Amino acid sequence: MMGDGIQVKIGDELPPFSRKGTLEHWNRFAAVNYEFAPHHWDVDVAKAEGFDAPFSMAPLQLAFFHAMLRDWMKENGRIVSVSAKLRGPFFKDQTLTAGGHVTAITPGEEETMVNLELTQTDETGRSIAVGTAQIALHQQGTNTGVA
């Protein structure tokens, strides 16, 4: 199936999307979401709560799925839904890599609906999140812009 610049078929893998877990990135995200919980930057607080190190905010991990999808499809469609389940913390100074693959394609008159399974792993390959997404790709010649 094809939108205005993207072809997809069941089984297609999305390009990997990686981000380093840095306090700089987390603080920017915390500022716009007013989420300044100390376990996200303070080692002692994180350890007192049973974690090995400070860890990312869950909504930031969800945002990484959105960013990966947007990077992949560009302006050829829109994100309809994203759902995720965290499996483990994304610790400070680790690298998160998000990925996904196409599981279903449903053509329509103006848009082609594409379902995907999503994953996030850390640099050791440990699963830290899984999810699903649905995107709508514009049919060729009907690109109405990004929603």
N, CA, C and O atoms as CSV, one atom per row, in Angstrom:
chain,resi,resn,atom,element,x,y,z
A,1,MET,N,N,0.854,-1.185,0.000
A,1,MET,CA,C,0.000,0.000,0.000
A,1,MET,C,C,0.888,1.232,0.000
A,1,MET,O,O,2.008,1.212,0.509
A,2,MET,N,N,0.370,2.294,-0.576
A,2,MET,CA,C,1.216,3.469,-0.729
A,2,MET,C,C,0.452,4.740,-0.418
A,2,MET,O,O,-0.683,4.927,-0.855
A,3,GLY,N,N,1.099,5.615,0.348
A,3,GLY,CA,C,0.624,6.975,0.519
A,3,GLY,C,C,1.401,7.843,-0.457
A,3,GLY,O,O,1.869,7.348,-1.482
A,4,ASP,N,N,1.546,9.120,-0.159
A,4,ASP,CA,C,2.236,10.039,-1.064
A,4,ASP,C,C,3.753,9.887,-1.047
A,4,ASP,O,O,4.428,10.739,-1.624
A,5,GLY,N,N,4.305,8.920,-0.461
A,5,GLY,CA,C,5.748,8.810,-0.447
A,5,GLY,C,C,6.204,7.672,0.434
A,5,GLY,O,O,7.391,7.569,0.743
A,6,ILE,N,N,5.292,6.821,0.844
A,6,ILE,CA,C,5.672,5.715,1.708
A,6,ILE,C,C,4.925,4.465,1.258
A,6,ILE,O,O,3.706,4.475,1.089
A,7,GLN,N,N,5.676,3.404,1.071
A,7,GLN,CA,C,5.077,2.118,0.733
A,7,GLN,C,C,5.216,1.218,1.944
A,7,GLN,O,O,6.259,1.197,2.598
A,8,VAL,N,N,4.158,0.472,2.242
A,8,VAL,CA,C,4.217,-0.438,3.384
A,8,VAL,C,C,3.635,-1.788,3.001
A,8,VAL,O,O,2.745,-1.898,2.158
A,9,LYS,N,N,4.174,-2.811,3.656
A,9,LYS,CA,C,3.600,-4.147,3.545
A,9,LYS,C,C,3.726,-4.814,4.909
A,9,LYS,O,O,4.575,-4.439,5.717
A,10,ILE,N,N,2.889,-5.788,5.153
A,10,ILE,CA,C,2.912,-6.490,6.433
A,10,ILE,C,C,4.308,-7.071,6.650
A,10,ILE,O,O,4.892,-7.685,5.757
A,11,GLY,N,N,4.818,-6.863,7.846
A,11,GLY,CA,C,6.154,-7.336,8.206
A,11,GLY,C,C,7.236,-6.281,8.085
A,11,GLY,O,O,8.330,-6.462,8.621
A,12,ASP,N,N,6.958,-5.178,7.392
A,12,ASP,CA,C,7.958,-4.113,7.269
A,12,ASP,C,C,8.405,-3.628,8.644
A,12,ASP,O,O,7.590,-3.435,9.546
A,13,GLU,N,N,9.718,-3.436,8.785
A,13,GLU,CA,C,10.301,-2.914,10.017
A,13,GLU,C,C,10.480,-1.408,9.906
A,13,GLU,O,O,10.900,-0.902,8.865
A,14,LEU,N,N,10.161,-0.693,10.979
A,14,LEU,CA,C,10.418,0.742,11.019
A,14,LEU,C,C,11.894,0.974,11.309
A,14,LEU,O,O,12.524,0.161,11.986
A,15,PRO,N,N,12.454,2.067,10.810
A,15,PRO,CA,C,13.839,2.380,11.157
A,15,PRO,C,C,13.961,2.587,12.667
A,15,PRO,O,O,13.061,3.166,13.277
A,16,PRO,N,N,15.049,2.130,13.278
A,16,PRO,CA,C,15.210,2.314,14.723
A,16,PRO,C,C,15.294,3.791,15.093
A,16,PRO,O,O,15.790,4.618,14.327
A,17,PHE,N,N,14.800,4.097,16.277
A,17,PHE,CA,C,14.804,5.457,16.820
A,17,PHE,C,C,15.477,5.366,18.183
A,17,PHE,O,O,14.953,4.702,19.077
A,18,SER,N,N,16.629,6.016,18.367
A,18,SER,CA,C,17.385,5.902,19.617
A,18,SER,C,C,17.539,7.245,20.308
A,18,SER,O,O,17.656,8.292,19.670
A,19,ARG,N,N,17.535,7.180,21.641
A,19,ARG,CA,C,17.777,8.364,22.462
A,19,ARG,C,C,18.573,7.952,23.694
A,19,ARG,O,O,18.323,6.906,24.293
A,20,LYS,N,N,19.524,8.784,24.054
A,20,LYS,CA,C,20.319,8.588,25.270
A,20,LYS,C,C,19.534,9.142,26.449
A,20,LYS,O,O,18.903,10.193,26.340
A,21,GLY,N,N,19.570,8.446,27.563
A,21,GLY,CA,C,18.880,8.894,28.776
A,21,GLY,C,C,19.718,9.909,29.527
A,21,GLY,O,O,20.524,9.545,30.383
A,22,THR,N,N,19.527,11.187,29.207
A,22,THR,CA,C,20.306,12.236,29.861
A,22,THR,C,C,19.407,13.130,30.694
A,22,THR,O,O,18.228,13.306,30.386
A,23,LEU,N,N,19.969,13.688,31.745
A,23,LEU,CA,C,19.208,14.619,32.580
A,23,LEU,C,C,18.787,15.847,31.787
A,23,LEU,O,O,17.727,16.417,32.044
A,24,GLU,N,N,19.602,16.257,30.830
A,24,GLU,CA,C,19.244,17.410,29.995
A,24,GLU,C,C,17.920,17.159,29.263
A,24,GLU,O,O,17.026,18.005,29.288
A,25,HIS,N,N,17.796,15.996,28.613
A,25,HIS,CA,C,16.545,15.672,27.915
A,25,HIS,C,C,15.389,15.539,28.898
A,25,HIS,O,O,14.299,16.055,28.652
A,26,TRP,N,N,15.623,14.854,30.000
A,26,TRP,CA,C,14.549,14.619,30.960
A,26,TRP,C,C,14.085,15.913,31.603
A,26,TRP,O,O,12.890,16.093,31.840
A,27,ASN,N,N,15.025,16.829,31.893
A,27,ASN,CA,C,14.630,18.102,32.516
A,27,ASN,C,C,13.789,18.956,31.578
A,27,ASN,O,O,12.845,19.614,32.015
A,28,ARG,N,N,14.125,18.948,30.292
A,28,ARG,CA,C,13.286,19.682,29.330
A,28,ARG,C,C,11.877,19.111,29.314
A,28,ARG,O,O,10.901,19.861,29.323
A,29,PHE,N,N,11.766,17.795,29.290
A,29,PHE,CA,C,10.453,17.150,29.285
A,29,PHE,C,C,9.719,17.440,30.590
A,29,PHE,O,O,8.522,17.730,30.585
A,30,ALA,N,N,10.440,17.361,31.704
A,30,ALA,CA,C,9.825,17.651,33.007
A,30,ALA,C,C,9.299,19.077,33.060
A,30,ALA,O,O,8.238,19.328,33.631
A,31,ALA,N,N,10.030,20.007,32.471
A,31,ALA,CA,C,9.619,21.413,32.517
A,31,ALA,C,C,8.290,21.636,31.812
A,31,ALA,O,O,7.434,22.353,32.330
A,32,VAL,N,N,8.103,21.043,30.652
A,32,VAL,CA,C,6.852,21.273,29.923
A,32,VAL,C,C,5.694,20.467,30.490
A,32,VAL,O,O,4.534,20.777,30.219
A,33,ASN,N,N,5.994,19.437,31.273
A,33,ASN,CA,C,4.941,18.605,31.863
A,33,ASN,C,C,4.793,18.810,33.366
A,33,ASN,O,O,3.952,18.179,34.007
A,34,TYR,N,N,5.615,19.697,33.923
A,34,TYR,CA,C,5.622,19.973,35.353
A,34,TYR,C,C,5.704,18.667,36.155
A,34,TYR,O,O,4.888,18.402,37.037
A,35,GLU,N,N,6.710,17.870,35.820
A,35,GLU,CA,C,6.905,16.571,36.462
A,35,GLU,C,C,8.330,16.504,37.010
A,35,GLU,O,O,9.222,15.921,36.394
A,36,PHE,N,N,8.518,17.107,38.168
A,36,PHE,CA,C,9.855,17.193,38.751
A,36,PHE,C,C,10.040,16.218,39.910
A,36,PHE,O,O,10.520,16.611,40.973
A,37,ALA,N,N,9.669,14.963,39.723
A,37,ALA,CA,C,9.845,13.948,40.758
A,37,ALA,C,C,11.334,13.638,40.907
A,37,ALA,O,O,12.007,13.363,39.914
A,38,PRO,N,N,11.858,13.678,42.138
A,38,PRO,CA,C,13.300,13.511,42.348
A,38,PRO,C,C,13.874,12.176,41.877
A,38,PRO,O,O,15.061,12.101,41.559
A,39,HIS,N,N,13.059,11.123,41.824
A,39,HIS,CA,C,13.620,9.834,41.383
A,39,HIS,C,C,14.042,9.853,39.911
A,39,HIS,O,O,14.664,8.903,39.437
A,40,HIS,N,N,13.709,10.929,39.183
A,40,HIS,CA,C,14.130,11.041,37.791
A,40,HIS,C,C,15.534,11.631,37.646
A,40,HIS,O,O,16.117,11.566,36.564
A,41,TRP,N,N,16.087,12.209,38.723
A,41,TRP,CA,C,17.440,12.782,38.598
A,41,TRP,C,C,18.339,12.492,39.793
A,41,TRP,O,O,19.560,12.582,39.666
A,42,ASP,N,N,17.779,12.148,40.945
A,42,ASP,CA,C,18.563,11.964,42.166
A,42,ASP,C,C,18.827,10.474,42.408
A,42,ASP,O,O,17.901,9.697,42.639
A,43,VAL,N,N,20.105,10.092,42.351
A,43,VAL,CA,C,20.491,8.688,42.521
A,43,VAL,C,C,20.030,8.151,43.869
A,43,VAL,O,O,19.497,7.044,43.942
A,44,ASP,N,N,20.228,8.916,44.933
A,44,ASP,CA,C,19.867,8.444,46.271
A,44,ASP,C,C,18.368,8.203,46.400
A,44,ASP,O,O,17.949,7.206,46.989
A,45,VAL,N,N,17.566,9.097,45.862
A,45,VAL,CA,C,16.109,8.921,45.916
A,45,VAL,C,C,15.702,7.696,45.101
A,45,VAL,O,O,14.895,6.886,45.557
A,46,ALA,N,N,16.256,7.561,43.899
A,46,ALA,CA,C,15.928,6.407,43.056
A,46,ALA,C,C,16.291,5.103,43.768
A,46,ALA,O,O,15.511,4.151,43.756
A,47,LYS,N,N,17.469,5.061,44.385
A,47,LYS,CA,C,17.889,3.844,45.088
A,47,LYS,C,C,17.021,3.574,46.312
A,47,LYS,O,O,16.710,2.420,46.607
A,48,ALA,N,N,16.627,4.628,47.027
A,48,ALA,CA,C,15.746,4.462,48.187
A,48,ALA,C,C,14.389,3.890,47.771
A,48,ALA,O,O,13.715,3.235,48.566
A,49,GLU,N,N,13.999,4.141,46.530
A,49,GLU,CA,C,12.734,3.616,46.013
A,49,GLU,C,C,12.903,2.250,45.350
A,49,GLU,O,O,11.947,1.710,44.794
A,50,GLY,N,N,14.124,1.684,45.407
A,50,GLY,CA,C,14.354,0.346,44.888
A,50,GLY,C,C,14.852,0.265,43.455
A,50,GLY,O,O,14.870,-0.818,42.869
A,51,PHE,N,N,15.255,1.385,42.883
A,51,PHE,CA,C,15.761,1.399,41.514
A,51,PHE,C,C,17.281,1.482,41.522
A,51,PHE,O,O,17.875,1.946,42.495
A,52,ASP,N,N,17.910,1.036,40.444
A,52,ASP,CA,C,19.368,1.071,40.336
A,52,ASP,C,C,19.913,2.469,40.082
A,52,ASP,O,O,21.056,2.769,40.428
A,53,ALA,N,N,19.094,3.323,39.477
A,53,ALA,CA,C,19.535,4.661,39.067
A,53,ALA,C,C,18.301,5.503,38.767
A,53,ALA,O,O,17.193,4.971,38.706
A,54,PRO,N,N,18.477,6.806,38.578
A,54,PRO,CA,C,17.353,7.623,38.118
A,54,PRO,C,C,16.812,7.063,36.792
A,54,PRO,O,O,17.543,6.451,36.014
A,55,PHE,N,N,15.529,7.288,36.562
A,55,PHE,CA,C,14.884,6.706,35.388
A,55,PHE,C,C,13.945,7.706,34.720
A,55,PHE,O,O,13.506,8.681,35.329
A,56,SER,N,N,13.657,7.437,33.471
A,56,SER,CA,C,12.837,8.312,32.631
A,56,SER,C,C,11.381,8.353,33.084
A,56,SER,O,O,10.899,7.463,33.785
A,57,MET,N,N,10.701,9.410,32.660
A,57,MET,CA,C,9.265,9.530,32.862
A,57,MET,C,C,8.550,8.641,31.844
A,57,MET,O,O,8.956,8.567,30.684
A,58,ALA,N,N,7.490,7.970,32.282
A,58,ALA,CA,C,6.720,7.113,31.377
A,58,ALA,C,C,6.167,7.891,30.181
A,58,ALA,O,O,6.248,7.398,29.056
A,59,PRO,N,N,5.603,9.097,30.383
A,59,PRO,CA,C,5.096,9.824,29.212
A,59,PRO,C,C,6.187,10.171,28.191
A,59,PRO,O,O,5.895,10.302,27.003
A,60,LEU,N,N,7.429,10.319,28.636
A,60,LEU,CA,C,8.516,10.580,27.693
A,60,LEU,C,C,8.757,9.350,26.821
A,60,LEU,O,O,8.998,9.474,25.620
A,61,GLN,N,N,8.693,8.166,27.425
A,61,GLN,CA,C,8.854,6.950,26.636
A,61,GLN,C,C,7.734,6.826,25.603
A,61,GLN,O,O,7.982,6.398,24.476
A,62,LEU,N,N,6.520,7.191,25.970
A,62,LEU,CA,C,5.416,7.190,25.013
A,62,LEU,C,C,5.686,8.208,23.902
A,62,LEU,O,O,5.412,7.945,22.732
A,63,ALA,N,N,6.224,9.366,24.276
A,63,ALA,CA,C,6.556,10.394,23.282
A,63,ALA,C,C,7.614,9.889,22.296
A,63,ALA,O,O,7.591,10.268,21.125
A,64,PHE,N,N,8.538,9.041,22.753
A,64,PHE,CA,C,9.536,8.482,21.845
A,64,PHE,C,C,8.877,7.599,20.781
A,64,PHE,O,O,9.313,7.590,19.630
A,65,PHE,N,N,7.824,6.852,21.162
A,65,PHE,CA,C,7.081,6.084,20.153
A,65,PHE,C,C,6.474,7.028,19.114
A,65,PHE,O,O,6.552,6.775,17.912
A,66,HIS,N,N,5.870,8.116,19.592
A,66,HIS,CA,C,5.285,9.099,18.668
A,66,HIS,C,C,6.356,9.678,17.740
A,66,HIS,O,O,6.133,9.801,16.536
A,67,ALA,N,N,7.505,10.030,18.293
A,67,ALA,CA,C,8.586,10.607,17.488
A,67,ALA,C,C,9.080,9.615,16.437
A,67,ALA,O,O,9.353,9.998,15.299
A,68,MET,N,N,9.194,8.343,16.816
A,68,MET,CA,C,9.628,7.323,15.862
A,68,MET,C,C,8.633,7.220,14.708
A,68,MET,O,O,9.028,7.174,13.543
A,69,LEU,N,N,7.341,7.183,15.035
A,69,LEU,CA,C,6.319,7.084,13.991
A,69,LEU,C,C,6.343,8.303,13.075
A,69,LEU,O,O,6.252,8.173,11.854
A,70,ARG,N,N,6.464,9.474,13.664
A,70,ARG,CA,C,6.484,10.716,12.879
A,70,ARG,C,C,7.727,10.762,11.982
A,70,ARG,O,O,7.632,11.155,10.820
A,71,ASP,N,N,8.893,10.364,12.512
A,71,ASP,CA,C,10.111,10.325,11.695
A,71,ASP,C,C,9.942,9.391,10.498
A,71,ASP,O,O,10.419,9.682,9.402
A,72,TRP,N,N,9.267,8.280,10.714
A,72,TRP,CA,C,9.103,7.272,9.673
A,72,TRP,C,C,8.129,7.726,8.583
A,72,TRP,O,O,8.445,7.641,7.397
A,73,MET,N,N,6.963,8.202,8.974
A,73,MET,CA,C,5.950,8.508,7.954
A,73,MET,C,C,5.990,9.952,7.469
A,73,MET,O,O,5.371,10.289,6.460
A,74,LYS,N,N,6.714,10.799,8.180
A,74,LYS,CA,C,6.831,12.216,7.824
A,74,LYS,C,C,5.441,12.831,7.673
A,74,LYS,O,O,4.604,12.670,8.561
A,75,GLU,N,N,5.175,13.533,6.565
A,75,GLU,CA,C,3.868,14.168,6.384
A,75,GLU,C,C,2.931,13.330,5.525
A,75,GLU,O,O,1.972,13.845,4.951
A,76,ASN,N,N,3.215,12.037,5.441
A,76,ASN,CA,C,2.410,11.144,4.619
A,76,ASN,C,C,1.191,10.593,5.338
A,76,ASN,O,O,0.437,9.810,4.760
A,77,GLY,N,N,0.984,10.984,6.581
A,77,GLY,CA,C,-0.147,10.444,7.320
A,77,GLY,C,C,-0.270,11.076,8.682
A,77,GLY,O,O,0.305,12.127,8.964
A,78,ARG,N,N,-1.044,10.401,9.528
A,78,ARG,CA,C,-1.286,10.903,10.879
A,78,ARG,C,C,-1.314,9.725,11.846
A,78,ARG,O,O,-1.631,8.595,11.474
A,79,ILE,N,N,-0.979,10.019,13.074
A,79,ILE,CA,C,-1.045,9.007,14.125
A,79,ILE,C,C,-2.478,8.969,14.633
A,79,ILE,O,O,-3.026,9.995,15.036
A,80,VAL,N,N,-3.081,7.791,14.615
A,80,VAL,CA,C,-4.445,7.612,15.109
A,80,VAL,C,C,-4.413,7.240,16.586
A,80,VAL,O,O,-5.146,7.814,17.392
A,81,SER,N,N,-3.559,6.276,16.940
A,81,SER,CA,C,-3.472,5.863,18.344
A,81,SER,C,C,-2.118,5.223,18.623
A,81,SER,O,O,-1.487,4.637,17.744
A,82,VAL,N,N,-1.697,5.354,19.867
A,82,VAL,CA,C,-0.497,4.681,20.367
A,82,VAL,C,C,-0.819,4.211,21.775
A,82,VAL,O,O,-1.345,4.970,22.590
A,83,SER,N,N,-0.504,2.970,22.052
A,83,SER,CA,C,-0.705,2.399,23.379
A,83,SER,C,C,0.584,1.696,23.774
A,83,SER,O,O,1.229,1.059,22.941
A,84,ALA,N,N,0.960,1.812,25.040
A,84,ALA,CA,C,2.221,1.196,25.468
A,84,ALA,C,C,2.096,0.621,26.867
A,84,ALA,O,O,1.291,1.073,27.682
A,85,LYS,N,N,2.914,-0.385,27.120
A,85,LYS,CA,C,3.032,-0.983,28.449
A,85,LYS,C,C,4.506,-0.986,28.812
A,85,LYS,O,O,5.334,-1.546,28.093
A,86,LEU,N,N,4.827,-0.353,29.939
A,86,LEU,CA,C,6.220,-0.336,30.390
A,86,LEU,C,C,6.565,-1.681,31.011
A,86,LEU,O,O,5.785,-2.242,31.780
A,87,ARG,N,N,7.732,-2.185,30.670
A,87,ARG,CA,C,8.188,-3.463,31.217
A,87,ARG,C,C,9.331,-3.300,32.202
A,87,ARG,O,O,9.604,-4.197,32.999
A,88,GLY,N,N,9.993,-2.167,32.148
A,88,GLY,CA,C,11.108,-1.906,33.043
A,88,GLY,C,C,11.550,-0.473,32.878
A,88,GLY,O,O,11.181,0.181,31.903
A,89,PRO,N,N,12.335,0.030,33.817
A,89,PRO,CA,C,12.759,1.428,33.752
A,89,PRO,C,C,13.811,1.678,32.668
A,89,PRO,O,O,14.634,0.820,32.350
A,90,PHE,N,N,13.745,2.871,32.129
A,90,PHE,CA,C,14.765,3.387,31.206
A,90,PHE,C,C,15.675,4.259,32.052
A,90,PHE,O,O,15.340,5.398,32.375
A,91,PHE,N,N,16.853,3.702,32.415
A,91,PHE,CA,C,17.751,4.345,33.362
A,91,PHE,C,C,18.601,5.436,32.717
A,91,PHE,O,O,18.886,5.417,31.519
A,92,LYS,N,N,18.991,6.381,33.558
A,92,LYS,CA,C,19.898,7.461,33.172
A,92,LYS,C,C,21.177,6.874,32.561
A,92,LYS,O,O,21.703,5.865,33.030
A,93,ASP,N,N,21.652,7.525,31.518
A,93,ASP,CA,C,22.881,7.193,30.795
A,93,ASP,C,C,22.782,5.945,29.929
A,93,ASP,O,O,23.770,5.567,29.299
A,94,GLN,N,N,21.634,5.298,29.876
A,94,GLN,CA,C,21.452,4.195,28.943
A,94,GLN,C,C,20.902,4.746,27.630
A,94,GLN,O,O,20.462,5.894,27.562
A,95,THR,N,N,20.931,3.923,26.603
A,95,THR,CA,C,20.353,4.299,25.316
A,95,THR,C,C,19.110,3.467,25.071
A,95,THR,O,O,19.147,2.237,25.120
A,96,LEU,N,N,18.012,4.151,24.808
A,96,LEU,CA,C,16.749,3.514,24.460
A,96,LEU,C,C,16.668,3.444,22.940
A,96,LEU,O,O,16.969,4.419,22.251
A,97,THR,N,N,16.263,2.295,22.422
A,97,THR,CA,C,16.011,2.169,20.990
A,97,THR,C,C,14.594,1.671,20.796
A,97,THR,O,O,14.216,0.611,21.295
A,98,ALA,N,N,13.813,2.458,20.058
A,98,ALA,CA,C,12.437,2.083,19.732
A,98,ALA,C,C,12.420,1.497,18.330
A,98,ALA,O,O,13.194,1.895,17.460
A,99,GLY,N,N,11.531,0.556,18.133
A,99,GLY,CA,C,11.354,-0.057,16.827
A,99,GLY,C,C,9.922,-0.520,16.667
A,99,GLY,O,O,9.105,-0.391,17.579
A,100,GLY,N,N,9.633,-1.049,15.525
A,100,GLY,CA,C,8.288,-1.546,15.290
A,100,GLY,C,C,8.191,-2.227,13.946
A,100,GLY,O,O,9.090,-2.142,13.110
A,101,HIS,N,N,7.061,-2.914,13.761
A,101,HIS,CA,C,6.812,-3.538,12.468
A,101,HIS,C,C,5.320,-3.517,12.159
A,101,HIS,O,O,4.478,-3.477,13.056
A,102,VAL,N,N,5.020,-3.544,10.870
A,102,VAL,CA,C,3.646,-3.484,10.376
A,102,VAL,C,C,2.985,-4.843,10.576
A,102,VAL,O,O,3.534,-5.877,10.196
A,103,THR,N,N,1.783,-4.826,11.185
A,103,THR,CA,C,1.052,-6.072,11.433
A,103,THR,C,C,-0.222,-6.200,10.613
A,103,THR,O,O,-0.696,-7.314,10.390
A,104,ALA,N,N,-0.785,-5.091,10.161
A,104,ALA,CA,C,-2.018,-5.144,9.366
A,104,ALA,C,C,-2.140,-3.872,8.535
A,104,ALA,O,O,-1.661,-2.807,8.926
A,105,ILE,N,N,-2.784,-4.004,7.395
A,105,ILE,CA,C,-3.018,-2.877,6.488
A,105,ILE,C,C,-4.465,-2.961,6.015
A,105,ILE,O,O,-4.908,-4.000,5.526
A,106,THR,N,N,-5.199,-1.856,6.166
A,106,THR,CA,C,-6.592,-1.798,5.727
A,106,THR,C,C,-6.779,-0.590,4.814
A,106,THR,O,O,-6.839,0.542,5.294
A,107,PRO,N,N,-6.873,-0.819,3.499
A,107,PRO,CA,C,-7.064,0.302,2.575
A,107,PRO,C,C,-8.449,0.934,2.745
A,107,PRO,O,O,-9.431,0.251,3.035
A,108,GLY,N,N,-8.498,2.238,2.558
A,108,GLY,CA,C,-9.755,2.971,2.566
A,108,GLY,C,C,-9.788,3.913,1.380
A,108,GLY,O,O,-8.863,3.933,0.568
A,109,GLU,N,N,-10.860,4.697,1.279
A,109,GLU,CA,C,-10.988,5.613,0.138
A,109,GLU,C,C,-9.925,6.702,0.140
A,109,GLU,O,O,-9.288,6.960,-0.881
A,110,GLU,N,N,-9.736,7.339,1.293
A,110,GLU,CA,C,-8.786,8.452,1.366
A,110,GLU,C,C,-7.542,8.127,2.180
A,110,GLU,O,O,-6.507,8.774,2.023
A,111,GLU,N,N,-7.642,7.128,3.048
A,111,GLU,CA,C,-6.513,6.772,3.916
A,111,GLU,C,C,-6.372,5.258,3.977
A,111,GLU,O,O,-7.344,4.515,3.838
A,112,THR,N,N,-5.151,4.830,4.186
A,112,THR,CA,C,-4.866,3.429,4.442
A,112,THR,C,C,-4.486,3.308,5.909
A,112,THR,O,O,-3.531,3.939,6.362
A,113,MET,N,N,-5.232,2.498,6.651
A,113,MET,CA,C,-4.949,2.295,8.069
A,113,MET,C,C,-3.853,1.237,8.202
A,113,MET,O,O,-3.918,0.180,7.575
A,114,VAL,N,N,-2.862,1.532,9.013
A,114,VAL,CA,C,-1.729,0.634,9.218
A,114,VAL,C,C,-1.585,0.383,10.712
A,114,VAL,O,O,-1.456,1.325,11.494
A,115,ASN,N,N,-1.607,-0.882,11.110
A,115,ASN,CA,C,-1.393,-1.268,12.506
A,115,ASN,C,C,0.046,-1.727,12.671
A,115,ASN,O,O,0.624,-2.358,11.786
A,116,LEU,N,N,0.612,-1.392,13.833
A,116,LEU,CA,C,2.008,-1.727,14.108
A,116,LEU,C,C,2.167,-2.264,15.523
A,116,LEU,O,O,1.426,-1.887,16.430
A,117,GLU,N,N,3.133,-3.142,15.698
A,117,GLU,CA,C,3.600,-3.528,17.026
A,117,GLU,C,C,4.876,-2.743,17.278
A,117,GLU,O,O,5.714,-2.595,16.389
A,118,LEU,N,N,5.016,-2.235,18.513
A,118,LEU,CA,C,6.134,-1.369,18.875
A,118,LEU,C,C,6.955,-1.985,19.997
A,118,LEU,O,O,6.433,-2.732,20.825
A,119,THR,N,N,8.243,-1.666,20.017
A,119,THR,CA,C,9.130,-2.134,21.084
A,119,THR,C,C,10.089,-1.023,21.490
A,119,THR,O,O,10.405,-0.133,20.700
A,120,GLN,N,N,10.542,-1.092,22.727
A,120,GLN,CA,C,11.656,-0.273,23.204
A,120,GLN,C,C,12.578,-1.193,23.983
A,120,GLN,O,O,12.138,-1.973,24.827
A,121,THR,N,N,13.869,-1.087,23.682
A,121,THR,CA,C,14.872,-1.858,24.405
A,121,THR,C,C,15.971,-0.919,24.871
A,121,THR,O,O,16.161,0.166,24.323
A,122,ASP,N,N,16.691,-1.364,25.900
A,122,ASP,CA,C,17.861,-0.587,26.308
A,122,ASP,C,C,19.081,-1.147,25.581
A,122,ASP,O,O,18.960,-2.060,24.763
A,123,GLU,N,N,20.244,-0.599,25.882
A,123,GLU,CA,C,21.450,-0.983,25.143
A,123,GLU,C,C,21.876,-2.424,25.381
A,123,GLU,O,O,22.688,-2.955,24.624
A,124,THR,N,N,21.343,-3.072,26.424
A,124,THR,CA,C,21.651,-4.483,26.658
A,124,THR,C,C,20.674,-5.402,25.939
A,124,THR,O,O,20.834,-6.623,25.961
A,125,GLY,N,N,19.651,-4.813,25.294
A,125,GLY,CA,C,18.630,-5.609,24.627
A,125,GLY,C,C,17.437,-5.925,25.515
A,125,GLY,O,O,16.502,-6.601,25.087
A,126,ARG,N,N,17.469,-5.432,26.762
A,126,ARG,CA,C,16.365,-5.669,27.699
A,126,ARG,C,C,15.131,-4.905,27.232
A,126,ARG,O,O,15.212,-3.725,26.892
A,127,SER,N,N,13.988,-5.588,27.219
A,127,SER,CA,C,12.731,-4.946,26.833
A,127,SER,C,C,12.295,-3.993,27.933
A,127,SER,O,O,12.145,-4.393,29.088
A,128,ILE,N,N,12.093,-2.722,27.569
A,128,ILE,CA,C,11.621,-1.761,28.563
A,128,ILE,C,C,10.213,-1.261,28.268
A,128,ILE,O,O,9.575,-0.670,29.140
A,129,ALA,N,N,9.715,-1.490,27.047
A,129,ALA,CA,C,8.326,-1.149,26.731
A,129,ALA,C,C,7.903,-1.876,25.461
A,129,ALA,O,O,8.712,-2.143,24.573
A,130,VAL,N,N,6.618,-2.187,25.402
A,130,VAL,CA,C,6.000,-2.740,24.196
A,130,VAL,C,C,4.728,-1.952,23.946
A,130,VAL,O,O,4.191,-1.318,24.854
A,131,GLY,N,N,4.258,-1.994,22.733
A,131,GLY,CA,C,3.030,-1.264,22.453
A,131,GLY,C,C,2.480,-1.566,21.085
A,131,GLY,O,O,2.992,-2.404,20.343
A,132,THR,N,N,1.414,-0.851,20.777
A,132,THR,CA,C,0.782,-0.935,19.471
A,132,THR,C,C,0.478,0.476,18.996
A,132,THR,O,O,0.378,1.410,19.792
A,133,ALA,N,N,0.336,0.612,17.705
A,133,ALA,CA,C,-0.037,1.907,17.131
A,133,ALA,C,C,-0.888,1.668,15.902
A,133,ALA,O,O,-0.827,0.620,15.260
A,134,GLN,N,N,-1.681,2.680,15.599
A,134,GLN,CA,C,-2.390,2.700,14.328
A,134,GLN,C,C,-2.129,4.059,13.698
A,134,GLN,O,O,-2.270,5.101,14.338
A,135,ILE,N,N,-1.748,4.022,12.438
A,135,ILE,CA,C,-1.552,5.267,11.699
A,135,ILE,C,C,-2.453,5.240,10.470
A,135,ILE,O,O,-2.876,4.177,10.015
A,136,ALA,N,N,-2.735,6.413,9.948
A,136,ALA,CA,C,-3.516,6.541,8.721
A,136,ALA,C,C,-2.623,7.204,7.683
A,136,ALA,O,O,-2.237,8.364,7.830
A,137,LEU,N,N,-2.299,6.461,6.637
A,137,LEU,CA,C,-1.498,7.010,5.544
A,137,LEU,C,C,-2.432,7.579,4.489
A,137,LEU,O,O,-3.433,6.959,4.132
A,138,HIS,N,N,-2.095,8.765,3.994
A,138,HIS,CA,C,-2.884,9.394,2.940
A,138,HIS,C,C,-2.744,8.579,1.659
A,138,HIS,O,O,-1.649,8.124,1.328
A,139,GLN,N,N,-3.839,8.394,0.944
A,139,GLN,CA,C,-3.779,7.763,-0.371
A,139,GLN,C,C,-3.073,8.714,-1.319
A,139,GLN,O,O,-3.104,9.927,-1.112
A,140,GLN,N,N,-2.457,8.199,-2.324
A,140,GLN,CA,C,-1.727,9.032,-3.277
A,140,GLN,C,C,-2.649,10.117,-3.830
A,140,GLN,O,O,-3.743,9.838,-4.319
A,141,GLY,N,N,-2.177,11.364,-3.741
A,141,GLY,CA,C,-2.935,12.486,-4.261
A,141,GLY,C,C,-3.942,13.078,-3.295
A,141,GLY,O,O,-4.650,14.020,-3.651
A,142,THR,N,N,-4.027,12.538,-2.050
A,142,THR,CA,C,-5.004,13.070,-1.090
A,142,THR,C,C,-4.348,13.594,0.164
A,142,THR,O,O,-5.015,13.721,1.191
A,143,ASN,N,N,-3.057,13.905,0.121
A,143,ASN,CA,C,-2.361,14.378,1.308
A,143,ASN,C,C,-2.993,15.674,1.798
A,143,ASN,O,O,-2.899,16.719,1.155
A,144,THR,N,N,-3.638,15.574,2.952
A,144,THR,CA,C,-4.324,16.737,3.522
A,144,THR,C,C,-3.505,17.398,4.608
A,144,THR,O,O,-4.003,18.274,5.316
A,145,GLY,N,N,-2.257,16.992,4.748
A,145,GLY,CA,C,-1.412,17.584,5.784
A,145,GLY,C,C,-1.389,16.726,7.024
A,145,GLY,O,O,-2.090,15.717,7.111
A,146,VAL,N,N,-0.589,17.127,7.976
A,146,VAL,CA,C,-0.432,16.382,9.216
A,146,VAL,C,C,-1.500,16.812,10.188
A,146,VAL,O,O,-1.708,18.004,10.413
A,147,ALA,N,N,-2.183,15.832,10.766
A,147,ALA,CA,C,-3.218,16.141,11.763
A,147,ALA,C,C,-2.609,16.215,13.132
A,147,ALA,O,O,-3.315,16.464,14.109
